[in-house]
Amino acid sequence: MSHIKPTLIILAAGIGSRYGGLKQVDKIGPSGETIIDYSVFDAARAGFGKVVFVIRKDIEEEFKEVFENRFDNAIEVDYVFQELDNLPEGFTVPEERVKPWGTCHAVLMAINKVKEPFAVINADDFYGAEAFKTIAEFLTDTNITDSEFSMIGYHLNKTLSEYGYVSRGVCQTNSKGYLVDVVEREKIAIQNEKITYEKDDEFIELTGNETVSMNFWGFQPSYFKYVKDQFTKFLKDNINKPKSEFYIPYSVNKLIKENKIKLKVLESDAKWFGVTYKEDKPVVIQKIQELVGQGVYPEKLWS
């Protein structure tokens, strides 16, 4: 085992449009903890040395009010900003663009702050302690080359919301557990006890055992260079499409197809949960309470 402590990048610049309001700071734990608190707690316990929050300038005050001094003794904290006008030289933001440039652009914002292996997660997803341990082991394994990446794979049926559609990246792996392809499936829902997704006005059934990506990735620092090049190309092709976004699965898929990287899918039996819809919140509060009851987390995370 190496002594390099991996870093955790938390993507917290999302607007939370489906949910309404800044859900990153919503209280769901018994002592007012947010989902972010549990992620940072799990990461620190798993051996991560630093957390970098990707936020927007306009939520900085509200965000720091909650988190600024919270993790002082547990882990080092840093911030970077994802703004529309943070573009490579020669590009300007088209007038009609309001949407952020996507998760890959968010990761790219941390290029000057992260020099060690790192994981990437969403701010509003609860991944479970075991997932952080698993990815930390991968990231600190000295036999891993700088072109070997990873992700935590969840079983689809453990990642659904009872209150509406979700989108998931459905993964195909080879016999050695490496990713071959990840395909974004939209409008996945439970209908009449079946799991289906919608494509071209048709409902297609899924088994529920599919491995899906919940945006929990493990990267080597070499990823930044790849993303930088890809983003420039993405802008050349898409800058005038106001809804186009540069996503991590798209980036990773491309690198795999070009044989530049290998990506190991680390299977997890953990039940993921998140607040996609307002109605998800009571469910999450109850699940956290159960985990506290089982002794997985203390009643109060930060004393």
C-alpha positions, 0 to 999 in steps of 0.5 A: 500500500502506498502512502499517497492519500487519494482526493475526493472531488464532490460535484456540487455545482448542480442547480437541483432544478427537479428538486427545487432549491439548493438540495446540497445543504438539505438536512437529512441526518439526526443532527442536521447532517447533509448527504455531503456530510456522510460522503465526507465522513465515509471518505475520511474513514476510508483514507482520503486526505482531501476533499475538493468541492466544485461549486458555483460563485453564486452559491459560494456564500450559502454553501460555505455557511454550512460547510466552511469549518465543519470538517476541520479535523477530519480532512483537508478542504478546498473549493473550485468554481464551475462557471460557464465562461471558464473555457479554453483559450479561443472560445466564448460562451454563446449568448443563449447558453444557460446550461452548465457544460456538464460533469466532465467540465466540472472535474476539469475545474480541479486540474490545478488542485489535484495531483494525486489519484482521485475519486469523483462523486455527486453531492446529492447521492448517498453511496455507502461506506463500503463504496468509499473503502472499495475505491480507496483500495483501488486508488492506493494500490501501487500496482495500478498504472496511470491509465487504469481507472475505476468506477463503483457499479451498483445494481440497477434495482438498488438505485431507483426512485419510487417517485419518478423517472431516473436516468442511469448509465447501464454498463457492459463489462468483459469477463475480467470486469473491465468496462466495455461500454456505458449507455445512458438510459433515460426515463427508467421507472418501475411500472406494474412491477416491471423496470422499464426505460423509454426510447422512441416512445417505446417502453423497453424492459430491464431485469434490474440486475444490470450494473449501472454507474452512479457517477462514482469514479476513480481516476489517476491524475492523467485523466485531466490531460485527456479531459482537457483535450476532449473538452476542446474537441467537444466545444469545437463540435457542440459550442452552438448547441445550447443543451449539449453537455460534456459528461464523464460516461461519454468521456470514459467511453471514448477513451476506452474505445481509443484504447487509451485507458482501462476501467475496472468496474468495482461491483457494489451490493450497497443500496444507493440512495439520493434525493432526485425528487422532493418525495425522496427526502423522507425515505432518505431520512429514514434510511440514515436513521436505520444506519445510525441505529445499526451503529454504521454512523454515530448519532452526531457525525462531527462533534 
